[in-house]
């Protein structure tokens, strides 16, 4: 806990200090909830390139991003696969207007056969303590508009929609093409 506070939760510094991997530090950050020594309420998720999760911990965060099975393609955790092992950060806003700050990085297990992206996230209102948020307006700054996966998202005109939202009536117009093939009533 003292190391986290002293480094402003700088994950790279924590990895170096404790000789631990990004995944190990991310996992530990989700469990620091001892009475009298509570850390920030992080969530963590590990996904493969197809967006399938193989680990997820909501911790004390209550984050729907960690609990849902769907992944939004606009969420920066997917960009980590193209970042060459560098940390990717994002301020994101869900449909319920909750704002989340996430940090993502790719990892390879010891057998090296697969690559995963680890996302570590925190409610943006609590993220001011993070070194990674310096210079970012967490309260009213620009945030990526993401959802909880295409089937659960009702954002109209999403440029990355791969499926219609569940329970919504699709709308078809043979004379116009929209941004997505899945126009739905209520757009």
Secondary structure, DSSP 8 states (H G I E B T S, - for coil): -HHHHHTTT-HHHHHHHHT--HHHHHHHHTT-EETTEE----EEEEE-TT--EEEEE-TTT--HHHH-S---TTSGGGGGGGTTT--EEEEEE-TTS-EEEEEEEEE--TT-S--EEEEEEEEGGGGGG-GGGTT--TTTS--EE--S-GGG---TT-TT--S--TT--B---TT---SSS--BTT-
